[in-house]
Each structure stands twice: as C-alpha cells, then as structure tokens.
Amino acid sequence: MVVPPGHVDFLRQPLSFWLATAALDNTPEVIKCTGVLFQPETDTFTCFAPLKFCRTGFRHLEENPVMALVGVELYTYEGYQYKGPYISHRECSTGEVAFQLAYMKQLTDILHSFGYSGPGYYKAYVHHPFVAFTFRATQVFDQSPKSGTGGELAKPAT
Amino acid sequence: MNRKEMKLEEIMSALQGVIPTIVATSSADHIPNVTYISQVYYVDEGHVALSYQFFNKTIRNVRENPLLVAIVTSPLDYKLYKLKLLYRESQTSGEIFENMEIQLEALAHVKRKEGIFKLRAADIYEVLSIEEI
C-alpha cells in the first residue's frame, strides 16, 4: 500500500478534485473530477468526470497511460496528489451518477458558505453523461500550502 | 464546446484570483502533475504571470518542459477557460513582481492565510491559446 491509512477518511470528504494527463509530447491536460471512490486494499481510485471534459485526456491516456489526481479540502487547503498507472475507463452506472450529484451538492454547499454561487458552480461542472476512470496510485505527494509542499510521502510500512 | 479564438482581455474577470486556478504540467518523462495556484496575473495581451510560491514540482517541470495548462474560472458567471501557456522567464523584482505581491497579500488577508502566500517569483508565460470549456 502507498496511500496512508488516514487518507481513507480524508478522501470521503467533499474535496475539490482535479485529474491530469500528459501526452508523449509532454502537453498536459486537466479534467474536472466530479467525485472519487478510493479502494484502500488495492490503492485504486475510481474518478468520475463529465465526458465533455475528457476528450483530450482520452487521447493522452491511449499513448501515455498515467494519471494524476489532486484532492484539496476547501476549509484548510490540506491537499494531496496521487499518481500512478491508468487502468481503464467506462460509462458511469446510474448509482455512480447519483453519487456524483450528491457529492457536487455537498461541494457547492461549502462554496456557497464562502459566498460563491452554488448553482453557478454546479452548472459549470455538472454535465451528463459521466465517465469513470480507474488508476492505481503508486506515489502520494503533499500538496498543502506550506514550505516544503510537493514532497512525496513516505510509503506506509507493510 | 467553444473553439473560437479568444483574447485575454475577454476573460479578465477570471484573472482576479477570486477562484483558485488549477495548473497541470508534465515532466520530461511524461508524468503529469496537477495543483492549485493562487493567482494568474495579466501582463499584456500576450502574456500572464503565475505566482511562484511553493509549488515545487510545477516549477521543476516547467523548467524542463515549458508547457503548462491552466484552468481559470470567472466568478461572475462560472465560465471555465483553459489557457495553454509557455514558460518564458522568472522575475523576482520589478513592477509585475511587486503588483503580484500586493494582490497576493490581499488574497491572503481575505482567505485568512497570511504568511503562507509569500511570493518567491513572478513566472512569465506566453499565452498560446485560450479556450472556453
């Protein structure tokens, strides 16, 4: 396992999630992520995203199957980045769509409490249909805003 | 999806730092990196400056592979814009640096994060393309 056990609860929160891919010519791409499910037994992430944000990412993953995911807690800015090999993608199930809509509602409620427009944020990011990417984390990095951020976390003892 | 050619002046509301910017880079060996930054600062019609505070891997990546993609959000209508940028230089003094430092201090005050928003450099990027997503 590479993801610290404490991250299981951290990742269940309504974090702000974004994915990234890279082409073989090193052009990066960002994909807005509308929810994440983490399987600690296998260090595997299932990351949901609206299909409309994924076209370039699909092309990148065909030639360079590597993904990065950042998740940031909106009150404290505590954040981590997970990187590793892409496994697959597929259409989301009805249950997974419901999960994303509930997640986005929680996230927009938090943003609304900061003074942002909850409906505006929801409208910007919630677009049907959705897809689910799966990748396995092999590295974890601290992304919290502090001196020394970006460092790789030590792998938990097994 | 809107593919029309856009100008920086059309997306000024998204460059005020109200909503944090997402940036992605790639290392020379094709490993993506994604993180948040506080500010994208308008320099002129063809350039922006990104705040270099502590996002070390992003900084290392753009020194070896100068392409960067940033997602900025307008707080007025929540429109999202993808900026494809090319790193040009890093400035640690001068008008751009000083203006960014002032804006960053103001943002830090609003977000109650004084002390962690210290600007190390203003990284200047050429804007290759802007796309509404």
Interface residues (C-beta under 8 A of the other chain):
Chain A: W18 L19 A20 T21 A22 A23 L24 N26 T27 P28 E29 V30 K32 K52 F53 N64 V66 M67 A68 L69 V70 V72 Y77 G79 Q81 K83 Y116 S117 G120 Y121 K123 A124 F141 Q143 P145 K146 S147 G148 T149 G150 G151
Chain B: M1 I19 I22 V23 A24 T25 S26 S27 A28 H30 I31 P32 N33 V34 T35 Y36 Q53 F54 F55 N56 K57 T58 N65 L67 L68 V69 I71 T73 P75 D77 Y78 K79 L80 K82 K84 K113 I116 F117 I133
